Amino acid sequence: MDIKHLRYFIAIVENDFNLSRTARSLYISQPTLSVMINNFEEKEGIKLFQRQQNKLLGLTLAGKIFYQDAQELIKQYYRMQHNLHNHQTDIKGTVTIGLPPFLLSVVFSSILPKIMMQHPEIHFDIQEKNTELLKQDLLLETVDLAVLLHPEGLSRKLIDTYLIQTSELVLLMSPNHHLSQKKTINWPDLHNQNIAIFDESFMNHHLIKARFEQIQLDQTISLETSSWDFLVNAVRMNDNLIAFIPQPLVKQQYLDDLIIKRMNEPIPWRVTLCRLKKQHYTALEQFVLDLLLTIFIDPK
């Protein structure tokens, strides 16, 4: 099993052992994924997954140990790649990174300034654009790296994607909302509720609407906005309003006067670092990619 297959194995666990969803996220077929698992287990003579009627339910004890080892090996791999380029003395120039303003604030606000100070020989050109423009820029090579939310909507034949942060969407509400006393919220609880979400320029918007359609739940989208400040203040001013927000946003805002609730079967919120597939990458491009992956995957 090589690094690629280790990523596949980790992705299966992160997708709650749903092979269909995992295969879609990896842009490979489900049979290919199943064959990879079965071949490895057969070759090694050990079962990694608990099964019931050929459905994956979880990890065996051996699988749990292998999962921990796989995560550590991936971290070591990125550290190795970073260290390989870290001793080159001629790495300098400009690297262009494109990302939506929301992700710049929530995910990168404390990371990019440190990197810039630690590597003054590199000029970081930060392009803030919406997701659709970033995807175009990535394909046209006007950015070297793009930070997007999964699913990116681009073929894996064209881009490489690296998962750098995994979280979920949570609910924000007033302490006076009748659902605020529940420990966790079930999707049927949102029936006929007034909902606030980010507008269609955000991937969250489409993920939320797709989930509502999937479970055929009636609800009222009372507010769509591109401003998280406005979204939060709208909830403050309206006891009947519920907002979907990414969990990392909770740390970025003063929300002590509001209630945060997790969902049963939440919508995942996954941030990916993407680059265009090319036959050759410059030392600078590879160095910056390895640097970012090292920071996110093995933070210290």
Buried (B, 14 or more C-beta within 10 A) or exposed (E): BEEEBBBBBBBBBBBEBBBEBBBBBBBBEBEEBBEBBEEBBEEEEEBBBBEEEEEBEEBBEBBEEBBEEBBEBBBEBBBEBBEEBEEEEEBBEEBBBBBBEBBBBBBBEEEBEEBEEEBEEBEBEBBBBBBEBBBBBBBEEEBBBBBBBBBBEBEEEEBBBBBBBEBBBBBBBBEEBEBBEEEEBEBEBBEEBBBBBBEEBBBBBBBBBEBBEEEEBEBEEBBBBBEBEEBBEBBEEBEEBBBBBBBBBBEBBEBEEBBBBEBEEBBBBBBBBBBBEEEEBEBBBBBBBBBBBBBBBBEE
